[in-house]
Amino acid sequence: MLKALRDGIESEISKYEDITPIDLSGFLQQRQSKIDVRGSIQRKKEEQENQKRQFEVSHLEKAVHSLITLGVDAKQAEIVVKRIINNAEYESPADITIQALTYLKDKQGSKVIKKKDTKAENNLLEKIIKRGKSEKKSAYEALLEDGFIKLPIDELII
């Protein structure tokens, strides 16, 4: 066997089954049809994805344009519309616009409430501190008198 390999004589090598050369052309022809089918399926998937992207882009542009027309900031409109397209099912740019408007309305409502709450607390503390300054007390002393600060000694005693 080694002599046949060293000499490179195909008739001698073909006597040994485990080292015979393989006919790759026949093997490739058998597999070629499977490779072609996979390639065509891949191309069809890519075409469908391109059509879907074009469809989404046109809807995105229409929805953003309608929101800008209604007075929404351009960047904010684009961000909201992209979020809605990624998260929800929709049928037309009008549906996207409606969902975007409800989202913006809810978002603005929650921001207003949060701002009012924090502003009211800040004003109360500011009023106490200003009153303490008018009485020539430190901010700590004024807050201590109104019960916003507890003495450490009172908390340690059980």
C-alpha positions in Angstrom: 0.0 0.0 0.0 2.8 2.4 0.9 4.6 1.6 -2.3 1.4 2.4 -4.4 1.1 5.7 -2.6 4.7 6.6 -3.1 4.7 5.7 -6.8 1.3 7.4 -7.3 0.0 4.7 -9.7 -3.8 4.8 -9.7 -4.3 1.2 -10.6 -2.3 0.1 -7.6 -4.0 2.6 -5.3 -7.5 1.4 -6.5 -6.7 -2.1 -5.1 -7.0 -0.6 -1.6 -10.6 0.4 -0.8 -9.8 2.8 2.0 -7.4 5.0 0.1 -9.0 5.0 -3.4 -9.5 8.5 -4.8 -13.1 9.8 -4.7 -14.9 11.0 -7.8 -15.9 14.5 -6.6 -17.7 15.5 -9.8 -20.4 12.9 -9.3 -20.8 13.8 -5.6 -21.1 17.5 -6.4 -23.7 16.9 -9.1 -25.8 15.0 -6.6 -25.6 17.8 -4.1 -25.9 20.7 -6.5 -29.7 20.5 -6.7 -29.9 20.8 -2.9 -27.6 23.8 -2.9 -29.6 25.5 -5.7 -32.8 25.1 -3.7 -31.3 26.5 -0.6 -29.9 29.5 -2.5 -33.3 30.2 -4.2 -35.1 30.0 -0.8 -32.5 32.4 0.7 -33.0 34.9 -2.2 -36.8 34.8 -1.8 -36.4 35.5 1.9 -34.2 38.5 1.2 -36.7 39.8 -1.3 -39.5 39.5 1.2 -37.4 41.3 3.8 -36.7 44.1 1.4 -40.3 44.5 0.6 -41.2 44.6 4.2 -38.6 47.2 4.9 -39.8 49.4 2.1 -43.4 49.0 3.3 -42.3 49.9 6.9 -40.3 52.9 5.7 -43.2 54.3 3.7 -45.5 53.9 6.7 -42.9 55.4 8.9 -42.5 58.4 6.7 -46.3 58.9 6.4 -46.9 58.6 10.1 -44.0 60.9 11.0 -45.2 63.5 8.5 -48.7 63.4 9.9 -47.4 63.8 13.5 -45.3 66.7 12.4 -48.3 68.3 10.8 -50.2 67.9 14.0 -47.4 69.8 15.9 -45.2 67.1 17.4 -41.5 67.6 17.4 -39.8 65.8 14.5 -37.3 63.8 16.5 -39.8 62.8 19.1 -42.3 61.8 16.4 -39.8 59.6 14.7 -38.8 57.9 17.9 -42.4 57.2 18.9 -43.4 55.9 15.5 -40.4 53.5 15.4 -41.2 52.2 18.8 -44.8 51.6 17.8 -43.8 49.8 14.5 -41.4 47.5 16.4 -43.8 46.7 19.2 -47.3 46.6 17.8 -49.4 45.3 14.9 -50.7 48.0 12.6 -52.5 48.1 9.2 -52.0 51.7 8.0 -50.2 54.9 8.7 -53.4 56.3 10.3 -53.3 53.5 12.9 -49.7 54.2 13.7 -50.5 57.9 14.0 -53.4 57.3 16.4 -51.3 55.0 18.5 -48.5 57.5 18.6 -50.8 60.3 19.6 -52.2 58.2 22.5 -48.7 57.3 23.6 -47.6 60.9 23.6 -50.7 62.0 25.4 -50.1 59.4 28.1 -46.5 60.2 28.4 -47.1 63.9 28.7 -49.8 63.3 31.3 -47.5 61.3 33.5 -44.7 63.8 33.2 -47.0 66.7 34.3 -48.1 64.7 37.4 -44.5 63.8 38.4 -43.4 67.4 38.0 -46.2 68.7 40.2 -45.5 66.3 43.0 -41.8 67.0 43.2 -42.3 70.7 42.9 -44.8 70.8 45.7 -42.4 68.9 48.1 -39.5 71.2 47.1 -41.6 74.3 47.8 -42.6 73.0 51.3 -39.0 72.4 52.3 -38.0 75.7 50.7 -40.7 77.5 52.7 -39.5 76.0 56.0 -35.9 76.9 55.2 -36.8 80.5 54.2 -38.9 80.9 57.4 -35.9 79.6 59.5 -33.5 82.0 57.8 -35.9 84.9 58.5 -35.8 83.8 62.2 -32.0 83.7 61.9 -31.9 79.9 62.2 -30.0 77.4 60.1 -31.8 75.2 57.6 -31.0 72.2 59.9 -32.7 73.8 62.9 -35.8 74.9 60.9 -36.3 71.4 59.5 -35.6 69.9 63.0 -38.4 72.0 64.5 -40.9 71.1 61.9 -40.2 67.3 62.4 -38.5 66.6 59.1 -35.2 65.7 60.8 -35.1 63.5 63.9 -32.3 63.7 66.5 -30.0 60.8 66.4 -30.1 60.3 70.2 -33.9 59.9 70.1 -33.6 57.1 67.5 -30.9 55.2 69.4 -32.9 55.1 72.7 -35.3 52.2 72.6 
